[in-house]
C-alpha cells in the first residue's frame, strides 16, 4: 500500500508541476517500484523518505502544493488493524 501511495504522490506532484507550466496533463507520469522488494521496515522508511524528498523538491518548484493525501484514510485503517492485531497476540 505504501509503495503505491508514494508513487501516487510523486505522480500528482509531477502533474502539478506540468500544470503550473501551463501544460495539459494528458499522460501518466509514474513509476512504482515492485512492492515485493520492500521487505523490511528500514527499506520502507527509506522509500518514504525518498518519496518525501522528491515531492518536496517539486513543491518548492511549483507555487502550489501537491495533493498527496488521497490514501491517508487507507493508511490510517491499515495502522489501526496492525496495532489491534499486535495487541491480540
N, C-alpha and C positions, 0 to 999 in steps of 0.2 A: 504494500500500500504506500509506504513512504517513498519508495523508488518512483512509483507512478506520480505521486504528489509533487516530488521535486521536479520531475520532467514537465509536469503541467505548469508549475510556477515559472520555470525557465522559459517555456514556450510563450506564456502570457506576457512575461516581461519583454521578450523579444518582439512580440507583436505590438506591444505598446510603443516600443522604440520606432518600429516601422511606421505606425500611425502618426507618431509625433513628427516624423519627417514628411508627412503628407502622402505616404504610400498606402494604397488599399491592400488590406491583408486578404489575399486570395489563396494562400497556401498554408500548409502545416510546417512549421519550423521547429522540429522536435527531434530529440534523441533520448531514448530511455534505455538505460543500461539494463541488462538482464537481471531481474531480481534475484535469481539463483546465485549470483556471485557475491551478494551481500549476505554474509553468513555469521558475522559477529557484531556485537554492539559497537565495537571500535570502528568497524567498516561502515556501519550505519551512521554513526556520528560524523565520520569523515565525509560521507556523501551529503549529509545535511549541511555541513559547514561549506563544502564546495558549492552547493546549490545556493546557499545564502550569499556567498561572495559574488557569484555570478549575477544574481538578481539585484543585489545592492549596487553593483557596478553599472548595470543597466539603468537602475533607478536614478543614480547620480547623473547619468547621461540624459535621461528624459526628465522633464519638469514634473510629470505626474508620477503616480505610484502604480506598480504592477498589482494586479488583483489576484493574489496567490492564496486566498483564504477559502477557495471552493471546497476543499476537502477537510477543513478544520473540524467539522462536526463528526465526520467519519473517524478521524484520528482520535478525537476525544472518546468516542464509543469503543474503539479498539483498546485504548488505555484503560478505560473503566473495566472492560471484560478481563483484560490481562491482570489487573490488580485484584479483581474479585476471585479469579482462578487461583492466584497465588495465595490468597487468604484461606481458601478452602484446603489447599494442600498441606 
